[in-house]
Amino acid sequence: MSNQNIFDNETFFNGYKELRAKDICLNDLLEQPAMAEMLPDLTGKTVLDLGCGCGKNCIDFVQHGACKVIGLDISEKMLEVAQKEATHENIEYIRMSMTEISKLNVKFDLVYSSLALHYIKDFGALMTDICNLLNVNGTLLFSQEHPIITATIDESNAHFNYDENGQRVSYTFSDYNRAGKREKNWFVDGVIKYHRPMGQLLTEIISSGLTLKEIVEPTPKPWAIEKLPTIVKEYIKPNFLIVKAVKE
């Protein structure tokens, strides 16, 4: 497992857990509700959750009728939590890098991933592996940080711009068409992500043999704005990109 395993860094892991425990995080107010709306019917279906973390979504898939769920993650700490807090007879957890999924001898009706694929260097190879693992008419549904977010190499050059009343009016970013590695500070220094412009990202999905069905840059619902008024900034600059594709 030579891939980056930042989630087993104690400082990062504790910071991430604290963030997700808050009921006003963007994952719960924006990304996860949008992903839920895009889920296919899971009755009697098999599911692979890439970067399953603490297993919350794995439990949700079973509750929606999935007959078999495999939760895969490279983080030992995350899987320890999943094994304690998100167990079910229809769920199996595997510690494995996403780059090794071609070793799985199972076919799936849904391959799902929440905010994990921007950590993968060879996105095209992963898409090919996913296509090979999907049954015919199977679905890939994933979210990632939006390319606008991952673009800027020097983070100090990415920022909101404000008017004379202190209101956000625009967002500045750079390096959009410079694909490749980005080293960020998120709880700790040296968190490695990979930036892909939208055209490259979508083309690599298509080249794998999958058919694009839906592309969503989620905006907040009224209930989310009521809970966190500052979330209206998503209308200026999206944080998330959600892609749904099928194997036809």
N, C-alpha and C positions, 0 to 999 in steps of 0.2 A: 504494500500500500504506500507507494511513493508520492501519491497526490497530497496536496495541502490538506491538513487536518486541523484547521484553526479552531474548530469547536471543542477540541480536547485541551486547548490552552485554558487553564483554570480561570484566568482573568476574563478572557473572552466569553467563556461558557457562563460564568456568573453574570456578566453584563447582559448577555443575550437573554438568559432566563428572566432577569429582572425586567427587561424591556417587554418581553412577551407576557409577563404577568400583569402588566398594566392593561386596563380596559379601554385605553384611548390610543393604542398603537395603530399605525396605519395598516398593519397586516389584518387586524380584526375589523377595522372600520371600512376598509377599501378593497384590499386584495382578496381576502378570503370570501367575502360576500359575492364578489364578481366571479370567483372561481366556482363557487357553489351553484350559481345560476347557469354555468356552462357544463356542469357534469352531465354525462349521459345516464340513461337508466342503468342501474347497477344490479338489478335483480338477477341472481344466479351467475354473476360475472366474476372474472378473475382480474385482480388489480395489482399493479406494481407501483409502489410509491418510492420515487427516487429522491433521496435526501429526506427521509421520513421524519428525522428529528425525534421528538418525544412521542410520536405515534398518535397524536390527536386525530389526524386525518384518517389513519388506518381504522380507528374505532368508528369514525363517521361512515366510512365505506361499508363496513359490516352492517351498521345500523340502516344503511340504505339498500341492503339486500345482497351485497357481494358474498359469494360463497368461499372465496379464497383471496387473501390479501398478503402480499409480501412487502414488508417495509425494509428498505435498504438504506444504510447510512454508513459513512466511514468513521463516524464519531462513536467511540466506546462510551463516552459520558452520556451522549444523547440516547443511545440504545439501552443503557442501564436504567434511565428514567422510563423509557418506553416499556421495558420488561416489567416494571413495577406498577406503572400507572395506566397502561393502555394494552392490557392483555385480553386475548379472546382466543377461543379454540380455532377460529378461522384465520388467525393472524400469525404469520411467521416473520421474525426479524432476522436479518442477515447483515453482518458487518462486512461491507464490500465497497470499493470505489465504484462510482458510476462508469468508469472507464473499463471495468471488467465484466459488465453485464452480459457480454456475449457468452460467458461461461454458464449462464442460467439455462437449464433444460426445461423451461416452462414457457408456454404461450399465454399471452394476456389479452383481455378485452379492453383494458384501459391501462395506459402508462401515464402516471401523474407525477408532477413535480412542482413544488411550491418554493420559489425563490432560491433555487440551488444551481441552475444551469449556467449562471454567469461566473461560476467558479471553475467551469470546464474549459480547458484550453482548446481541444480539438472538437468543436461543436459538430462539424460535419460527420465525423466518425461516430459520435454518440447518436446522432439522428439515424444513421444507417443501422446501428445496433438496435435501436428502439424499433425501427421499421421491421427488422427481422424477428423481433420478439412479439410483435402484435399479430393477433389473429386477423383474418380478412374481416373488414368492417370494424376493426378495433380502432380505438381513439387515443391520440396523444393530447394531453391537456397540461400545459405548463405555464408558470409565471416566472418572470425574471425582472431584475432591475431594468428600467427603460434605458435604451441606448443614449438618451439625452443625459441620464444620470451617470452612466459609466464612461461617457466620452472624455471628459476633461482630465488631462494627465496631471497637471498641477492643481490640486483641489482649491487652492486660494483663488483660482481664476473662475471658479463656478460659484455663482451667488445670485440672489434676488436683487433687483433694483427697486428703489422706493421713490414715491413722489414726495412733495413738500409736506404732506400730511402723515407721512410714515406708512403709507399703504403700498403693498407690493404691486408693481405694475408690469414687470417683465423679469426675465431670467437670462443670465449670461452664462454661456458655456463655450467650450472650444474643443479642437482636436477630433471632431466627430468622425471624419473619414480616415483617421489614423487607427486602424484596427489593431488589437493586440492587448498585451498585458498592462494591467493597471495595479499599482501598489497603493493601498489606501490605509488611512487610520480609521478603525472602527472598534472601539473599546481598547484595542492595542495597535501598535504600528505593524506594518508589513503584511496586512491582509491583501491577498492577491485575488484579483478578479480579472475577467477578460471582456474587453469591449468589442462588439461587432455592430457596424452600422446596420440599420434596418434592412436594407437591400441584401446585404450579405447573409444576414440571419435567415431571412425568409427563403432566399434562394437555396441555402444549404438544406433547409427542411424539404423543399420541393425536390431537390436532387437526390434525396434519400429514398424517394419513391412515395412519400406521403402527399396527400392532397389537403391543402389549406382550406379550412371551413370558416374560421372566425378569428379575427384579430381585434383585441379589445385593449384600449388604454383607459382603465376605469376612472370614472369621476364619482364624487361622493353623492350619496343619497341624502335627502333632507334630514333623516334621522341621524346620520353621521355628522352633518354640519352642526346640528343642534348639540351633539355631544362634544364635538371638537371644532369650534368655529374657524380656527386657522386652517382647517383642511380645505377651505375654498381655494387655497393656493394651487391645488391640483388642476384648476382650470387654466393656470398660467403655464405649468410645467408638470407633466405626468411622472410619477415615481415608478409605475409598474407597466409592464407589457404582458398580456396574456394571449397565448396562441392555442388554438384548437385545430387539430389536423386528424385525418383518418387514413387508414390503409384500405384502399379500394381494390 
